[in-house]
């Protein structure tokens, strides 16, 4: 399916997003658009199907939403909540009660939360040291937000490959 619009990064700056965060914002919005486009009419019965031992489409959707949520917490210099740890422990487990639309919407909502956070940050905040995880590994606010964006793009690519194998074109 062809997209009539240029990629998000070619549409100009996103209002109120600091210049240094424009690439991350563009990547997250591109992920949202691609996921929605790739998963239109995706069959619910294939959501948790693994191909060649690789992650399912459902896992990718769960995972990018969870990672984005966790990276935003770390960027705000917050520890993860019990709810976030619970979500993390369930990533990769088939959740037959969740639909494709619900999982796509959850990522889109989390992206909007991220963009709202981006709007509150200034250049000095982006350089602040932040720690990641229980081991308190070093990063910065900027590093966390860029990781969230590139990580989302990477998983969208993996999701597309999995979807393409599951839904082979009919010749």
SEROTOR-484031 format. One line per 3 residues: number of its first residue (from 1); their letters; for each residue x, y, z of C-alpha. Coordinates in Angstrom, 1 decimal. Example, Ala and Ser with C-alpha at 12.3 -4.5 7.8 and 13.67 -1.06 7.14 Angstrom:
# residues 2
1 = AS = 12.3/-4.5/7.8  13.7/-1.1/7.1
# end
This chain:
# residues 171
1 = XXX = 0.0/0.0/0.0  1.5/3.3/-1.1  1.5/6.3/1.2
4 = XXX = 0.6/9.5/-0.6  2.4/11.8/1.9  6.1/12.1/2.2
7 = XXX = 7.8/10.5/5.2  7.2/12.4/8.5  10.8/13.9/8.6
10 = XXX = 10.1/15.5/5.2  7.0/17.3/6.3  8.8/20.0/8.3
13 = XXX = 9.2/20.7/12.0  6.7/19.5/14.6  5.4/22.6/16.5
16 = XXX = 6.7/23.1/20.0  9.2/20.2/19.8  12.8/21.4/20.5
19 = XXX = 15.0/21.3/17.5  17.3/18.6/18.9  14.3/16.3/19.4
22 = XXX = 12.7/16.8/16.0  14.4/13.6/14.6  13.2/11.5/17.5
25 = XXX = 9.7/13.0/17.2  9.7/12.3/13.4  10.8/8.7/13.9
28 = XXX = 8.1/8.0/16.5  5.4/9.5/14.3  6.7/7.6/11.4
31 = XXX = 6.5/4.4/13.4  2.8/5.2/14.3  1.9/5.7/10.7
34 = XXX = 3.7/2.7/9.4  2.2/0.4/12.1  -1.3/1.6/11.3
37 = XXX = -0.7/1.2/7.5  0.9/-2.2/7.8  -1.7/-3.7/10.1
40 = XXX = -4.9/-2.6/8.4  -7.0/-5.7/8.3  -4.2/-7.8/9.9
43 = XXX = -5.9/-11.1/11.1  -6.4/-11.3/14.8  -5.7/-15.0/14.7
46 = XXX = -2.1/-14.3/13.5  -1.3/-11.6/16.1  0.7/-14.0/18.4
49 = XXX = 2.1/-16.3/15.7  5.8/-16.7/15.7  7.7/-17.2/12.4
52 = XXX = 11.0/-19.1/12.5  11.1/-18.8/16.2  11.1/-15.0/16.0
55 = XXX = 8.8/-12.6/17.9  5.2/-12.2/16.9  3.5/-9.1/15.7
58 = XXX = 1.8/-8.8/19.0  5.1/-8.9/20.9  6.5/-6.1/18.8
61 = XXX = 3.5/-4.0/19.5  3.6/-4.7/23.2  7.4/-4.2/23.4
64 = XXX = 7.7/-0.9/21.6  4.9/0.6/23.7  6.5/-0.7/26.9
67 = XXX = 10.0/0.5/26.0  8.7/3.9/25.0  6.9/4.2/28.4
70 = XXX = 10.0/3.1/30.3  12.4/5.4/28.4  10.1/8.4/29.2
73 = XXX = 10.2/7.5/32.9  14.0/7.4/32.9  14.1/10.6/31.0
76 = XXX = 12.0/12.2/33.7  14.5/10.8/36.2  11.8/8.5/37.7
79 = XXX = 12.1/4.9/38.7  9.8/2.4/37.1  6.5/1.8/38.8
82 = XXX = 5.0/-1.6/39.8  2.6/-1.2/36.9  5.6/-0.8/34.5
85 = XXX = 7.4/-3.9/36.0  4.2/-5.9/35.6  3.8/-4.8/32.0
88 = XXX = 7.5/-5.7/31.3  7.0/-9.2/32.8  4.1/-9.8/30.4
91 = XXX = 5.8/-8.6/27.2  6.0/-11.5/24.8  3.2/-13.4/26.4
94 = XXX = 0.2/-13.9/24.1  -2.7/-11.8/25.4  -5.7/-13.1/23.5
97 = XXX = -7.9/-10.4/25.1  -6.1/-7.6/23.2  -6.9/-6.8/19.6
100 = XXX = -4.6/-5.5/16.9  -6.4/-2.2/17.1  -6.0/-2.0/20.8
103 = XXX = -2.3/-2.7/20.6  -1.8/-0.2/17.8  -3.8/2.4/19.7
106 = XXX = -1.7/1.9/22.9  1.5/2.7/20.9  -0.1/5.7/19.3
109 = XXX = -1.3/7.0/22.7  2.2/6.4/24.2  3.7/8.3/21.3
112 = XXX = 1.5/11.3/22.0  2.6/11.1/25.7  6.2/11.1/24.5
115 = XXX = 5.6/14.1/22.2  3.9/16.0/25.1  7.0/15.3/27.2
118 = XXX = 9.3/16.4/24.4  7.5/19.8/24.5  8.4/20.3/28.1
121 = XXX = 12.2/19.8/27.6  14.8/22.4/26.9  18.3/22.0/25.7
124 = XXX = 19.9/21.9/29.2  17.5/19.1/30.2  18.5/17.1/27.2
127 = XXX = 22.1/17.0/28.4  21.3/15.9/31.9  22.6/12.5/33.0
130 = XXX = 20.0/9.9/33.5  20.4/6.3/34.7  18.7/3.3/33.2
133 = XXX = 17.4/0.2/35.0  18.3/-1.5/38.2  22.0/-1.3/37.4
136 = XXX = 21.7/2.5/36.9  23.5/2.4/33.6  24.5/5.9/32.4
139 = XXX = 22.7/7.8/29.7  21.2/11.3/29.2  17.7/12.5/28.6
142 = XXX = 18.6/13.0/24.9  20.1/9.5/24.7  17.0/7.9/26.2
145 = XXX = 14.6/9.7/23.9  16.7/8.9/20.8  16.9/5.3/21.8
148 = XXX = 13.1/5.1/22.3  12.7/6.4/18.7  15.3/4.3/17.0
151 = XXX = 14.2/1.2/18.9  10.6/1.8/17.8  11.7/2.1/14.1
154 = XXX = 13.8/-1.1/14.4  10.9/-3.1/15.8  8.5/-1.7/13.1
157 = XXX = 10.9/-3.1/10.5  10.9/-6.5/12.3  7.1/-6.3/12.6
160 = XXX = 6.8/-5.7/8.9  8.9/-8.7/8.0  6.9/-10.9/10.3
163 = XXX = 3.6/-9.6/8.9  4.9/-10.1/5.4  5.8/-13.7/6.0
166 = XXX = 2.5/-14.4/7.7  0.4/-12.8/5.0  2.1/-13.9/1.8
169 = XXX = 0.7/-12.2/-1.3  -1.5/-14.4/-3.4  -0.2/-14.9/-7.0
# end
